Amino acid sequence: MNWFNRYRDLAYWLRLIVGLMFACQGGQSLSAEEYKDFGKDRLNSSPRHGEWVDIKSGDRTIKAFVVYPERKDKAPAVLVIQEIFGLTDWLRSLCDELAENGVIAIAPDFLNGQKFEDADSASKAVSAVTQDQIKTVLDATADYALKIPACNGTLAVCGFCRGGGWTFAYANENPKLKAAYSFYGTAPDETSKVANIQCPVYGFYGENDERVNATIPKAEELMKAAGKKYEPVIYKGAGHGFMRSGEPSNPAVREGDKKARDEAWERWKKLLKQLR
C-alpha cells in the first residue's frame, strides 16, 4: 500500500486529527456512523423505491434491503454482498446506484444489523460467518429475488472486499447466476472452487492491493484450465476498497480511488446492460 498517497489527503488528515482529539479528551473514538458510514443523502433524495424486506429461511428471518429501478418492463436482479462493515448506508446507496442502472438490487444483512466502532471488530464479526451460513443466506435471497414480480428471471451477484471473495465462491455454488462481479476480493486457489462456475466472473481490483492481487494469477490459471470466463481488471492508482473510499460523498474521499471508481462504474454499466 502506498502510505504517502493515503495520508496526503487533507480531508483524511483533518478527520484523523479530530478522532485523536476525541480520544484524548474522552477516551473514545468517533462512532461508526460518523467515521465510516455515509450515503443517506443519496437514499433520501432518490426517486427510486427502496425498502426493507424479511426473507424466511427455515427458522431464521433474514433482513434485506431492496431497491427497484424505474422502468416499464421487468428487470434483472443483482444480489449485493456487503463488505466487512455490514449493511451500511453506503452499501444501500450503492444498491440505489445499481437500480439507477436498470436492475433490482437486493442486499441481505449477514450481521443482523450489527454496528461496529472499528474495522477490527467488523472483521472479527464477518470472519465468524461460516461458509454454510453464507450459502444459506445467499440461496434464500436468490430465491426471494427470482420470485419478485418485477424480476425477469435473470440473476447476478456482486460483492465488495470480503464480499468480493464470497461473490467468486458463490458463483461456484449457484448455477442460476448469469454473471458475478467481484470487487477486490480474494480469488479461488483450488480447482474444486471453480469447477461448477457457469457464469462469467468479472474482477475489479486496485493497483495498490497486492494482498488481494497476488491471488489473481492462480485464479486465472484455474479458470482457463476449466474453460471458464474470468476477466480481472486492475485499476491504476487505486487501493483496496476503492468503490467506497472513492465515493464522492465520502468525507475522506481519495482522488486516486475516485478515478478508479469512475472507471470501474463505466465498465460495470456496460456489463449490466448485457444482463437480460
C-alpha positions, 0 to 999 in steps of 0.5 A, a space after each residue: 500500500 502506498 502510505 504517502 498517497 493515503 495520508 496526503 489527503 487533507 480531508 483524511 488528515 483533518 478527520 484523523 486529527 479530530 478522532 485523536 482529539 476525541 480520544 484524548 479528551 474522552 477516551 473514545 473514538 468517533 462512532 461508526 456512523 460518523 467515521 465510516 458510514 455515509 450515503 443517506 443523502 443519496 437514499 433520501 433524495 432518490 426517486 427510486 423505491 427502496 425498502 426493507 424486506 424479511 426473507 424466511 429461511 427455515 427458522 431464521 428471518 433474514 433482513 434485506 434491503 431492496 431497491 427497484 429501478 424505474 422502468 416499464 418492463 421487468 428487470 434483472 436482479 443483482 444480489 449485493 454482498 456487503 463488505 466487512 462493515 455490514 449493511 451500511 448506508 453506503 452499501 444501500 446507496 450503492 444498491 440505489 446506484 445499481 437500480 439507477 442502472 436498470 436492475 433490482 438490487 437486493 442486499 441481505 444483512 449477514 450481521 443482523 444489523 450489527 454496528 461496529 466502532 472499528 474495522 477490527 471488530 467488523 472483521 472479527 464479526 464477518 470472519 465468524 460467518 461460516 461458509 454454510 451460513 453464507 450459502 444459506 443466506 445467499 440461496 434464500 435471497 436468490 430465491 426471494 429475488 427470482 420470485 419478485 414480480 418485477 424480476 425477469 428471471 435473470 440473476 447476478 451477484 456482486 460483492 465488495 472486499 470480503 464480499 468480493 471473495 464470497 461473490 467468486 465462491 458463490 458463483 461456484 455454488 449457484 448455477 442460476 447466476 448469469 454473471 458475478 462481479 467481484 470487487 477486490 476480493 480474494 480469488 479461488 486457489 483450488 480447482 474444486 472452487 471453480 469447477 461448477 462456475 457457469 457464469 462469467 466472473 468479472 474482477 475489479 481490483 486496485 493497483 495498490 492491493 497486492 494482498 488481494 492481487 497476488 491471488 489473481 494469477 492462480 485464479 486465472 490459471 484455474 479458470 482457463 484450465 476449466 474453460 471458464 470466463 474470468 476477466 480481472 481488471 486492475 485499476 491504476 492508482 487505486 487501493 483496496 476498497 476503492 468503490 467506497 473510499 472513492 465515493 464522492 460523498 465520502 468525507 475522506 474521499 481519495 482522488 486516486 480511488 475516485 478515478 478508479 471508481 469512475 472507471 470501474 462504474 463505466 465498465 460495470 454499466 456496460 456489463 449490466 446492460 448485457 444482463 437480460 
